[in-house]
Amino acid sequence: MGDLHHIEPWAGLNTIVMVKRVRHLWNKITQETMVYLTSLPCDAAVMGRAIRTHWGHRKSTPLGA
């Protein structure tokens, strides 16, 4: 995290998205918070599709690929 305070790498950053996910599986509840940084403009519908597409692809990729 040494260079996070430098502004140059963040020059194209337009949007920060936080997604809180709660899953109820049998007798277990899990919660996670995901943060996404993007150069895309802020549009909730576009961000939602991009995130769902990303995780849909990740789920269909075999481990180690």
PyMOL Python script that loads the backbone (N, CA, C, O; Angstrom):
from pymol import cmd

cmd.read_pdbstr("""\
ATOM      1  N   MET A   1       0.815  -1.193   0.000  1.00  0.00           N
ATOM      2  CA  MET A   1       0.000   0.000   0.000  1.00  0.00           C
ATOM      3  C   MET A   1       0.860   1.258   0.000  1.00  0.00           C
ATOM      4  O   MET A   1       0.354   2.354   0.240  1.00  0.00           O
ATOM      5  N   GLY A   2       2.126   1.112  -0.261  1.00  0.00           N
ATOM      6  CA  GLY A   2       3.034   2.226  -0.162  1.00  0.00           C
ATOM      7  C   GLY A   2       2.731   3.404  -1.066  1.00  0.00           C
ATOM      8  O   GLY A   2       2.998   4.542  -0.680  1.00  0.00           O
ATOM      9  N   ASP A   3       2.181   3.180  -2.263  1.00  0.00           N
ATOM     10  CA  ASP A   3       1.975   4.274  -3.214  1.00  0.00           C
ATOM     11  C   ASP A   3       0.529   4.746  -3.300  1.00  0.00           C
ATOM     12  O   ASP A   3       0.207   5.543  -4.181  1.00  0.00           O
ATOM     13  N   LEU A   4      -0.344   4.289  -2.425  1.00  0.00           N
ATOM     14  CA  LEU A   4      -1.754   4.669  -2.507  1.00  0.00           C
ATOM     15  C   LEU A   4      -1.981   6.164  -2.301  1.00  0.00           C
ATOM     16  O   LEU A   4      -2.980   6.702  -2.778  1.00  0.00           O
ATOM     17  N   HIS A   5      -1.090   6.832  -1.612  1.00  0.00           N
ATOM     18  CA  HIS A   5      -1.269   8.259  -1.352  1.00  0.00           C
ATOM     19  C   HIS A   5      -0.861   9.134  -2.529  1.00  0.00           C
ATOM     20  O   HIS A   5      -1.132  10.335  -2.515  1.00  0.00           O
ATOM     21  N   HIS A   6      -0.209   8.560  -3.560  1.00  0.00           N
ATOM     22  CA  HIS A   6       0.155   9.326  -4.752  1.00  0.00           C
ATOM     23  C   HIS A   6      -1.070   9.482  -5.647  1.00  0.00           C
ATOM     24  O   HIS A   6      -1.812   8.524  -5.864  1.00  0.00           O
ATOM     25  N   ILE A   7      -1.279  10.679  -6.162  1.00  0.00           N
ATOM     26  CA  ILE A   7      -2.494  10.965  -6.935  1.00  0.00           C
ATOM     27  C   ILE A   7      -2.414  10.469  -8.388  1.00  0.00           C
ATOM     28  O   ILE A   7      -3.452  10.189  -8.988  1.00  0.00           O
ATOM     29  N   GLU A   8      -1.229  10.355  -8.959  1.00  0.00           N
ATOM     30  CA  GLU A   8      -1.100  10.025 -10.373  1.00  0.00           C
ATOM     31  C   GLU A   8      -1.790   8.711 -10.767  1.00  0.00           C
ATOM     32  O   GLU A   8      -2.487   8.687 -11.781  1.00  0.00           O
ATOM     33  N   PRO A   9      -1.625   7.625 -10.011  1.00  0.00           N
ATOM     34  CA  PRO A   9      -2.274   6.380 -10.416  1.00  0.00           C
ATOM     35  C   PRO A   9      -3.804   6.444 -10.395  1.00  0.00           C
ATOM     36  O   PRO A   9      -4.469   5.607 -11.005  1.00  0.00           O
ATOM     37  N   TRP A  10      -4.357   7.431  -9.697  1.00  0.00           N
ATOM     38  CA  TRP A  10      -5.814   7.538  -9.555  1.00  0.00           C
ATOM     39  C   TRP A  10      -6.406   8.543 -10.542  1.00  0.00           C
ATOM     40  O   TRP A  10      -7.595   8.851 -10.461  1.00  0.00           O
ATOM     41  N   ALA A  11      -5.605   9.055 -11.465  1.00  0.00           N
ATOM     42  CA  ALA A  11      -6.043  10.139 -12.351  1.00  0.00           C
ATOM     43  C   ALA A  11      -7.319   9.797 -13.130  1.00  0.00           C
ATOM     44  O   ALA A  11      -8.154  10.679 -13.332  1.00  0.00           O
ATOM     45  N   GLY A  12      -7.494   8.562 -13.567  1.00  0.00           N
ATOM     46  CA  GLY A  12      -8.667   8.200 -14.362  1.00  0.00           C
ATOM     47  C   GLY A  12      -9.845   7.695 -13.552  1.00  0.00           C
ATOM     48  O   GLY A  12     -10.864   7.308 -14.124  1.00  0.00           O
ATOM     49  N   LEU A  13      -9.727   7.691 -12.239  1.00  0.00           N
ATOM     50  CA  LEU A  13     -10.789   7.172 -11.386  1.00  0.00           C
ATOM     51  C   LEU A  13     -12.005   8.077 -11.425  1.00  0.00           C
ATOM     52  O   LEU A  13     -11.906   9.268 -11.131  1.00  0.00           O
ATOM     53  N   ASN A  14     -13.160   7.516 -11.787  1.00  0.00           N
ATOM     54  CA  ASN A  14     -14.406   8.281 -11.834  1.00  0.00           C
ATOM     55  C   ASN A  14     -15.417   7.822 -10.800  1.00  0.00           C
ATOM     56  O   ASN A  14     -16.179   8.634 -10.275  1.00  0.00           O
ATOM     57  N   THR A  15     -15.434   6.525 -10.501  1.00  0.00           N
ATOM     58  CA  THR A  15     -16.507   5.980  -9.682  1.00  0.00           C
ATOM     59  C   THR A  15     -15.968   4.959  -8.698  1.00  0.00           C
ATOM     60  O   THR A  15     -15.106   4.147  -9.033  1.00  0.00           O
ATOM     61  N   ILE A  16     -16.486   5.012  -7.484  1.00  0.00           N
ATOM     62  CA  ILE A  16     -16.231   3.989  -6.475  1.00  0.00           C
ATOM     63  C   ILE A  16     -17.583   3.367  -6.147  1.00  0.00           C
ATOM     64  O   ILE A  16     -18.535   4.077  -5.823  1.00  0.00           O
ATOM     65  N   VAL A  17     -17.667   2.041  -6.231  1.00  0.00           N
ATOM     66  CA  VAL A  17     -18.920   1.328  -5.979  1.00  0.00           C
ATOM     67  C   VAL A  17     -18.713   0.396  -4.794  1.00  0.00           C
ATOM     68  O   VAL A  17     -17.712  -0.318  -4.730  1.00  0.00           O
ATOM     69  N   MET A  18     -19.654   0.399  -3.855  1.00  0.00           N
ATOM     70  CA  MET A  18     -19.621  -0.538  -2.742  1.00  0.00           C
ATOM     71  C   MET A  18     -20.858  -1.421  -2.835  1.00  0.00           C
ATOM     72  O   MET A  18     -21.984  -0.931  -2.917  1.00  0.00           O
ATOM     73  N   VAL A  19     -20.629  -2.734  -2.820  1.00  0.00           N
ATOM     74  CA  VAL A  19     -21.718  -3.700  -2.871  1.00  0.00           C
ATOM     75  C   VAL A  19     -21.683  -4.516  -1.589  1.00  0.00           C
ATOM     76  O   VAL A  19     -20.674  -5.147  -1.276  1.00  0.00           O
ATOM     77  N   LYS A  20     -22.781  -4.504  -0.853  1.00  0.00           N
ATOM     78  CA  LYS A  20     -22.903  -5.338   0.343  1.00  0.00           C
ATOM     79  C   LYS A  20     -23.792  -6.510  -0.014  1.00  0.00           C
ATOM     80  O   LYS A  20     -24.920  -6.334  -0.475  1.00  0.00           O
ATOM     81  N   ARG A  21     -23.270  -7.715   0.204  1.00  0.00           N
ATOM     82  CA  ARG A  21     -23.975  -8.930  -0.179  1.00  0.00           C
ATOM     83  C   ARG A  21     -24.256  -9.759   1.070  1.00  0.00           C
ATOM     84  O   ARG A  21     -23.356 -10.011   1.872  1.00  0.00           O
ATOM     85  N   VAL A  22     -25.496 -10.176   1.230  1.00  0.00           N
ATOM     86  CA  VAL A  22     -25.892 -11.057   2.327  1.00  0.00           C
ATOM     87  C   VAL A  22     -26.482 -12.308   1.702  1.00  0.00           C
ATOM     88  O   VAL A  22     -27.404 -12.231   0.890  1.00  0.00           O
ATOM     89  N   ARG A  23     -25.950 -13.459   2.083  1.00  0.00           N
ATOM     90  CA  ARG A  23     -26.451 -14.736   1.547  1.00  0.00           C
ATOM     91  C   ARG A  23     -26.958 -15.597   2.691  1.00  0.00           C
ATOM     92  O   ARG A  23     -26.329 -15.705   3.743  1.00  0.00           O
ATOM     93  N   HIS A  24     -28.112 -16.204   2.456  1.00  0.00           N
ATOM     94  CA  HIS A  24     -28.704 -17.121   3.431  1.00  0.00           C
ATOM     95  C   HIS A  24     -28.601 -18.525   2.839  1.00  0.00           C
ATOM     96  O   HIS A  24     -29.311 -18.853   1.888  1.00  0.00           O
ATOM     97  N   LEU A  25     -27.729 -19.344   3.391  1.00  0.00           N
ATOM     98  CA  LEU A  25     -27.509 -20.708   2.911  1.00  0.00           C
ATOM     99  C   LEU A  25     -27.796 -21.674   4.049  1.00  0.00           C
ATOM    100  O   LEU A  25     -27.052 -21.743   5.027  1.00  0.00           O
ATOM    101  N   TRP A  26     -28.863 -22.403   3.910  1.00  0.00           N
ATOM    102  CA  TRP A  26     -29.289 -23.350   4.933  1.00  0.00           C
ATOM    103  C   TRP A  26     -29.390 -22.646   6.278  1.00  0.00           C
ATOM    104  O   TRP A  26     -30.248 -21.782   6.459  1.00  0.00           O
ATOM    105  N   ASN A  27     -28.540 -22.996   7.206  1.00  0.00           N
ATOM    106  CA  ASN A  27     -28.602 -22.373   8.532  1.00  0.00           C
ATOM    107  C   ASN A  27     -27.459 -21.381   8.753  1.00  0.00           C
ATOM    108  O   ASN A  27     -27.139 -21.036   9.890  1.00  0.00           O
ATOM    109  N   LYS A  28     -26.853 -20.931   7.670  1.00  0.00           N
ATOM    110  CA  LYS A  28     -25.697 -20.046   7.759  1.00  0.00           C
ATOM    111  C   LYS A  28     -25.969 -18.760   6.975  1.00  0.00           C
ATOM    112  O   LYS A  28     -26.490 -18.795   5.860  1.00  0.00           O
ATOM    113  N   ILE A  29     -25.610 -17.635   7.573  1.00  0.00           N
ATOM    114  CA  ILE A  29     -25.724 -16.349   6.895  1.00  0.00           C
ATOM    115  C   ILE A  29     -24.317 -15.796   6.714  1.00  0.00           C
ATOM    116  O   ILE A  29     -23.546 -15.709   7.670  1.00  0.00           O
ATOM    117  N   THR A  30     -23.991 -15.424   5.482  1.00  0.00           N
ATOM    118  CA  THR A  30     -22.688 -14.813   5.215  1.00  0.00           C
ATOM    119  C   THR A  30     -22.906 -13.392   4.713  1.00  0.00           C
ATOM    120  O   THR A  30     -23.891 -13.104   4.035  1.00  0.00           O
ATOM    121  N   GLN A  31     -21.987 -12.524   5.051  1.00  0.00           N
ATOM    122  CA  GLN A  31     -22.029 -11.137   4.605  1.00  0.00           C
ATOM    123  C   GLN A  31     -20.656 -10.776   4.065  1.00  0.00           C
ATOM    124  O   GLN A  31     -19.631 -11.164   4.624  1.00  0.00           O
ATOM    125  N   GLU A  32     -20.652 -10.029   2.971  1.00  0.00           N
ATOM    126  CA  GLU A  32     -19.388  -9.529   2.452  1.00  0.00           C
ATOM    127  C   GLU A  32     -19.612  -8.168   1.816  1.00  0.00           C
ATOM    128  O   GLU A  32     -20.700  -7.860   1.329  1.00  0.00           O
ATOM    129  N   THR A  33     -18.579  -7.376   1.830  1.00  0.00           N
ATOM    130  CA  THR A  33     -18.613  -6.060   1.207  1.00  0.00           C
ATOM    131  C   THR A  33     -17.523  -6.026   0.147  1.00  0.00           C
ATOM    132  O   THR A  33     -16.355  -6.295   0.426  1.00  0.00           O
ATOM    133  N   MET A  34     -17.925  -5.692  -1.067  1.00  0.00           N
ATOM    134  CA  MET A  34     -16.989  -5.600  -2.181  1.00  0.00           C
ATOM    135  C   MET A  34     -16.890  -4.141  -2.596  1.00  0.00           C
ATOM    136  O   MET A  34     -17.895  -3.430  -2.621  1.00  0.00           O
ATOM    137  N   VAL A  35     -15.686  -3.691  -2.922  1.00  0.00           N
ATOM    138  CA  VAL A  35     -15.476  -2.324  -3.382  1.00  0.00           C
ATOM    139  C   VAL A  35     -14.849  -2.391  -4.770  1.00  0.00           C
ATOM    140  O   VAL A  35     -13.875  -3.110  -4.991  1.00  0.00           O
ATOM    141  N   TYR A  36     -15.420  -1.632  -5.696  1.00  0.00           N
ATOM    142  CA  TYR A  36     -14.938  -1.600  -7.071  1.00  0.00           C
ATOM    143  C   TYR A  36     -14.539  -0.172  -7.417  1.00  0.00           C
ATOM    144  O   TYR A  36     -15.261   0.775  -7.108  1.00  0.00           O
ATOM    145  N   LEU A  37     -13.389  -0.026  -8.059  1.00  0.00           N
ATOM    146  CA  LEU A  37     -12.898   1.263  -8.533  1.00  0.00           C
ATOM    147  C   LEU A  37     -12.921   1.216 -10.051  1.00  0.00           C
ATOM    148  O   LEU A  37     -12.468   0.240 -10.648  1.00  0.00           O
ATOM    149  N   THR A  38     -13.445   2.260 -10.680  1.00  0.00           N
ATOM    150  CA  THR A  38     -13.562   2.224 -12.130  1.00  0.00           C
ATOM    151  C   THR A  38     -13.402   3.602 -12.757  1.00  0.00           C
ATOM    152  O   THR A  38     -13.637   4.626 -12.116  1.00  0.00           O
ATOM    153  N   SER A  39     -13.003   3.606 -14.001  1.00  0.00           N
ATOM    154  CA  SER A  39     -12.932   4.844 -14.770  1.00  0.00           C
ATOM    155  C   SER A  39     -14.260   5.116 -15.484  1.00  0.00           C
ATOM    156  O   SER A  39     -14.416   6.159 -16.119  1.00  0.00           O
ATOM    157  N   LEU A  40     -15.211   4.193 -15.387  1.00  0.00           N
ATOM    158  CA  LEU A  40     -16.518   4.385 -16.018  1.00  0.00           C
ATOM    159  C   LEU A  40     -17.303   5.471 -15.283  1.00  0.00           C
ATOM    160  O   LEU A  40     -17.108   5.683 -14.086  1.00  0.00           O
ATOM    161  N   PRO A  41     -18.199   6.164 -16.011  1.00  0.00           N
ATOM    162  CA  PRO A  41     -19.035   7.161 -15.336  1.00  0.00           C
ATOM    163  C   PRO A  41     -20.005   6.485 -14.368  1.00  0.00           C
ATOM    164  O   PRO A  41     -20.311   5.301 -14.506  1.00  0.00           O
ATOM    165  N   CYS A  42     -20.480   7.245 -13.399  1.00  0.00           N
ATOM    166  CA  CYS A  42     -21.383   6.710 -12.387  1.00  0.00           C
ATOM    167  C   CYS A  42     -22.769   6.462 -12.988  1.00  0.00           C
ATOM    168  O   CYS A  42     -23.495   7.407 -13.295  1.00  0.00           O
ATOM    169  N   ASP A  43     -23.125   5.200 -13.151  1.00  0.00           N
ATOM    170  CA  ASP A  43     -24.440   4.794 -13.654  1.00  0.00           C
ATOM    171  C   ASP A  43     -24.753   3.462 -12.995  1.00  0.00           C
ATOM    172  O   ASP A  43     -24.129   2.455 -13.326  1.00  0.00           O
ATOM    173  N   ALA A  44     -25.705   3.431 -12.069  1.00  0.00           N
ATOM    174  CA  ALA A  44     -25.975   2.230 -11.272  1.00  0.00           C
ATOM    175  C   ALA A  44     -26.325   1.029 -12.134  1.00  0.00           C
ATOM    176  O   ALA A  44     -25.880  -0.081 -11.842  1.00  0.00           O
ATOM    177  N   ALA A  45     -27.108   1.217 -13.184  1.00  0.00           N
ATOM    178  CA  ALA A  45     -27.501   0.096 -14.046  1.00  0.00           C
ATOM    179  C   ALA A  45     -26.285  -0.497 -14.757  1.00  0.00           C
ATOM    180  O   ALA A  45     -26.138  -1.717 -14.832  1.00  0.00           O
ATOM    181  N   VAL A  46     -25.419   0.364 -15.274  1.00  0.00           N
ATOM    182  CA  VAL A  46     -24.208  -0.097 -15.965  1.00  0.00           C
ATOM    183  C   VAL A  46     -23.277  -0.806 -14.978  1.00  0.00           C
ATOM    184  O   VAL A  46     -22.749  -1.875 -15.282  1.00  0.00           O
ATOM    185  N   MET A  47     -23.077  -0.215 -13.805  1.00  0.00           N
ATOM    186  CA  MET A  47     -22.210  -0.831 -12.795  1.00  0.00           C
ATOM    187  C   MET A  47     -22.756  -2.192 -12.373  1.00  0.00           C
ATOM    188  O   MET A  47     -21.997  -3.154 -12.258  1.00  0.00           O
ATOM    189  N   GLY A  48     -24.060  -2.282 -12.144  1.00  0.00           N
ATOM    190  CA  GLY A  48     -24.672  -3.549 -11.746  1.00  0.00           C
ATOM    191  C   GLY A  48     -24.450  -4.633 -12.780  1.00  0.00           C
ATOM    192  O   GLY A  48     -24.096  -5.761 -12.438  1.00  0.00           O
ATOM    193  N   ARG A  49     -24.659  -4.295 -14.057  1.00  0.00           N
ATOM    194  CA  ARG A  49     -24.439  -5.281 -15.140  1.00  0.00           C
ATOM    195  C   ARG A  49     -22.984  -5.699 -15.200  1.00  0.00           C
ATOM    196  O   ARG A  49     -22.684  -6.884 -15.344  1.00  0.00           O
ATOM    197  N   ALA A  50     -22.072  -4.736 -15.092  1.00  0.00           N
ATOM    198  CA  ALA A  50     -20.637  -5.054 -15.173  1.00  0.00           C
ATOM    199  C   ALA A  50     -20.223  -5.976 -14.035  1.00  0.00           C
ATOM    200  O   ALA A  50     -19.468  -6.923 -14.252  1.00  0.00           O
ATOM    201  N   ILE A  51     -20.705  -5.711 -12.834  1.00  0.00           N
ATOM    202  CA  ILE A  51     -20.348  -6.538 -11.680  1.00  0.00           C
ATOM    203  C   ILE A  51     -20.944  -7.933 -11.812  1.00  0.00           C
ATOM    204  O   ILE A  51     -20.257  -8.923 -11.558  1.00  0.00           O
ATOM    205  N   ARG A  52     -22.216  -8.028 -12.207  1.00  0.00           N
ATOM    206  CA  ARG A  52     -22.836  -9.351 -12.375  1.00  0.00           C
ATOM    207  C   ARG A  52     -22.152 -10.138 -13.490  1.00  0.00           C
ATOM    208  O   ARG A  52     -21.963 -11.348 -13.367  1.00  0.00           O
ATOM    209  N   THR A  53     -21.779  -9.459 -14.579  1.00  0.00           N
ATOM    210  CA  THR A  53     -21.070 -10.133 -15.676  1.00  0.00           C
ATOM    211  C   THR A  53     -19.714 -10.632 -15.197  1.00  0.00           C
ATOM    212  O   THR A  53     -19.322 -11.757 -15.508  1.00  0.00           O
ATOM    213  N   HIS A  54     -19.000  -9.808 -14.447  1.00  0.00           N
ATOM    214  CA  HIS A  54     -17.692 -10.201 -13.922  1.00  0.00           C
ATOM    215  C   HIS A  54     -17.813 -11.460 -13.059  1.00  0.00           C
ATOM    216  O   HIS A  54     -17.067 -12.419 -13.259  1.00  0.00           O
ATOM    217  N   TRP A  55     -18.741 -11.465 -12.109  1.00  0.00           N
ATOM    218  CA  TRP A  55     -18.866 -12.610 -11.211  1.00  0.00           C
ATOM    219  C   TRP A  55     -19.474 -13.810 -11.909  1.00  0.00           C
ATOM    220  O   TRP A  55     -19.175 -14.943 -11.532  1.00  0.00           O
ATOM    221  N   GLY A  56     -20.317 -13.606 -12.914  1.00  0.00           N
ATOM    222  CA  GLY A  56     -20.819 -14.729 -13.701  1.00  0.00           C
ATOM    223  C   GLY A  56     -19.710 -15.424 -14.439  1.00  0.00           C
ATOM    224  O   GLY A  56     -19.689 -16.651 -14.529  1.00  0.00           O
ATOM    225  N   HIS A  57     -18.768 -14.635 -14.981  1.00  0.00           N
ATOM    226  CA  HIS A  57     -17.618 -15.205 -15.670  1.00  0.00           C
ATOM    227  C   HIS A  57     -16.703 -15.925 -14.697  1.00  0.00           C
ATOM    228  O   HIS A  57     -16.201 -17.006 -15.004  1.00  0.00           O
ATOM    229  N   ARG A  58     -16.477 -15.338 -13.520  1.00  0.00           N
ATOM    230  CA  ARG A  58     -15.606 -15.960 -12.519  1.00  0.00           C
ATOM    231  C   ARG A  58     -16.166 -17.304 -12.059  1.00  0.00           C
ATOM    232  O   ARG A  58     -15.411 -18.253 -11.848  1.00  0.00           O
ATOM    233  N   LYS A  59     -17.478 -17.386 -11.905  1.00  0.00           N
ATOM    234  CA  LYS A  59     -18.097 -18.638 -11.440  1.00  0.00           C
ATOM    235  C   LYS A  59     -17.962 -19.741 -12.486  1.00  0.00           C
ATOM    236  O   LYS A  59     -17.868 -20.920 -12.145  1.00  0.00           O
ATOM    237  N   SER A  60     -17.954 -19.346 -13.780  1.00  0.00           N
ATOM    238  CA  SER A  60     -17.914 -20.360 -14.835  1.00  0.00           C
ATOM    239  C   SER A  60     -16.490 -20.770 -15.204  1.00  0.00           C
ATOM    240  O   SER A  60     -16.307 -21.702 -15.987  1.00  0.00           O
ATOM    241  N   THR A  61     -15.471 -20.088 -14.653  1.00  0.00           N
ATOM    242  CA  THR A  61     -14.075 -20.402 -14.937  1.00  0.00           C
ATOM    243  C   THR A  61     -13.576 -21.450 -13.932  1.00  0.00           C
ATOM    244  O   THR A  61     -13.691 -21.255 -12.722  1.00  0.00           O
ATOM    245  N   PRO A  62     -13.023 -22.560 -14.435  1.00  0.00           N
ATOM    246  CA  PRO A  62     -12.507 -23.587 -13.495  1.00  0.00           C
ATOM    247  C   PRO A  62     -11.373 -23.025 -12.640  1.00  0.00           C
ATOM    248  O   PRO A  62     -10.648 -22.128 -13.071  1.00  0.00           O
ATOM    249  N   LEU A  63     -11.228 -23.551 -11.442  1.00  0.00           N
ATOM    250  CA  LEU A  63     -10.138 -23.139 -10.557  1.00  0.00           C
ATOM    251  C   LEU A  63      -8.806 -23.391 -11.225  1.00  0.00           C
ATOM    252  O   LEU A  63      -8.612 -24.418 -11.876  1.00  0.00           O
ATOM    253  N   GLY A  64      -7.917 -22.481 -11.068  1.00  0.00           N
ATOM    254  CA  GLY A  64      -6.579 -22.634 -11.626  1.00  0.00           C
ATOM    255  C   GLY A  64      -6.473 -22.148 -13.061  1.00  0.00           C
ATOM    256  O   GLY A  64      -5.379 -22.155 -13.626  1.00  0.00           O
ATOM    257  N   ALA A  65      -7.578 -21.725 -13.670  1.00  0.00           N
ATOM    258  CA  ALA A  65      -7.529 -21.266 -15.055  1.00  0.00           C
ATOM    259  C   ALA A  65      -7.093 -19.827 -15.127  1.00  0.00           C
ATOM    260  O   ALA A  65      -6.993 -19.265 -16.218  1.00  0.00           O
TER     261      ALA A  65
END
""", "prot")
cmd.dss("prot")
cmd.show_as("cartoon", "prot")
cmd.util.cbc("prot")
cmd.orient("prot")
